[in-house]
Amino acid sequence: MGILSQGGEARGLNHGNYRPVIFDPATVLSRGFLEFLLPLHREFTPRQAALAAKREHVLVEAHRGFLPDHLPPSEATTGKWKIELPAWCEDQRNQMTGPADDVELAVKMLNSGAPGVMLDLEDSMVNAWPHAMVGILNILEALRGEISFFDEKRGARVGINPGKTVLWVRPRGLHMSQAGVLANGNEKVAASLLDMAAIVYGIDPEDLRHPLSFYIPKSESAEEALWWRDVFRALAEARGLPKDYIKCMALVESHPLAYQMEEFAFNLKDHLLGLNLGRWDYMASLIHFNLHDPKWVLPDRNTIPHDVAFFQRLRDLMVEICHRRGMLAIGGMTALYPSRTDSELNERALKVLAEDKKNEADCLMDGAWTGHPDQNEIAVREFPRPNQGFARKASVNRYPDLRPSPAGIGRITLAGTRAAVRTVVRYRNGVLNGKGASLLDGYMEDLATDRIYRLMIAQRTLHRNRVKLEDAGGNPVELTPELVGRLFDEELDRLLGEPRSGSAPAEAANLREARRLSEEMIVRHQFNPA
């Protein structure tokens, strides 16, 4: 089944929540797909909108002092249910991830030897119609084993090699919508529904090495698992497939979900194969839900150790729940990337990677995420065996405090704040240039880390009378809004003074717009992951 008609190219960088400037459903999407999508949209988009509204209520209540907590005992936590892990995904010691709209990276990841590869339509990709459509097309070609790119260095087309790599697809999150698809161009469709429907419509199950497998992002409650369950079943039924055909893993990226992991898994037990600690989004969510608490002003991001208590307790709880229920527990992404041109950075990055993955393996996690082919061998090596034999620690608190104070870790500095300002401007500049993830000073920054930096700047400003920054001499500095504005101006001037590729006026205009947008998002407290 075709998803794009011939000549159906969509142009321009238009955010998914808004109608694309040049878009005609009759030419971009085949009419058959719209007929496939419409009944699904009528059933599931209203439910998506209601769940998104509940998220806002939970956040407002948290800021009033009613923070997330464990749910009362239920069949989900006291019953004897268990998930049977299929043989094709028993080994997921490394899941390599990258934006689905980058065909060269997709091929290289699929040829890396990683046990799993996730092609991403979400955080690492710009949420814009052309990128989503290219990403979906790449995913369909990858699922058919037909994806390839022309390698300029070799002067030849490179495709993917046969192998056992498990291919995962991350659709856009439940909080996102896409306009411009239906006859009423302003009517919005749940973006996650659109992405999944396009892929399910476009596949032939006989071409797949294993059942179609999605990676659920940004969930915030066990109730949301019922939406995904029902969508999976409806999509399978629409294609004449068994109701449990579609499989998935789910990211724990929000603070509320950390308290509802077992209930979430129970609601999805016919489809779910594991949970993943998406720690950068989780850190952003943790800050967001504790934004008004001065005790939760976090130190400079790169001074927070990977084994900090609020991560370690969650890792231990996730492994306990997953292994008790027969699921995989996957760790997070190591943001410092190796370099093939900087030997010192490369050595440091691989050392940090090994330490980070060993820590996760010691917590009995079954694997982790990476984003660079050079990370695969080390990541796999640090996990002693596939799925750790579902081992469990002797004594794990099933109901831990998941908000242990971060007091006494790292430093809160003016230099760290300046680095955050510089990063959000550069990241937003990348977005304006069509890049959802950018390698900046050796760190891979995407929407998750951008959120962390914006939230850190906001909380330091909000609590400036109670939490002081240190300058280079160790003296206290009050981070006023005026000082934040000066930091943005100074970092913009520095960036404008650096040599850049492309048209100088256009590059300068993009940087100025990136600077304006970044500070505006902080001032307006726009911290949701979109």
Secondary structure, DSSP 4 states (H G I P E B T S, - for coil): --SB-TT---BS--BTTS--SB--HHHHB-HHHHHHHHHHHHHHHHHHHHHHHHHHHHHHHHHTT----PPPP-HHHHS-------GGGS--SEEEEEETT-HHHHHHHHTTT-SEEEEESSTTS--BHHHHHHHHHHHHHHHTT--EEEETTTTEEEEPPP--PEEEEEPPPTT-EE-SSSSSTT--EEHHHHHHHHHHHH--GGG-SS--EEEE-S---HHHHHHHHHHHHHHHHHTT--TT--EEEEEE-SHHHHTSHHHHHHHTTTTEEEEEE-HHHHHHHHHHHTTT-GGG----GGGS-TT-HHHHHHHHHHHHHHHHTT-EEEEEE--BPP-SS-HHHHHHHHHHHHHHHHHHHHTT--EEEE-SGGGHHHHHHHS-SGGGGG---S---SS--S----TTSS--BHHHHHHHHHHHHHHHHHHHTT-SSEEETTEEE-HHHHHHHHHHHHHHHHTTTTS-EE-TTS-EE---HHHHHHHHHHHHHHHHTS--SS-HHHHHHHHHHHHHHHHHHHHTT--S--
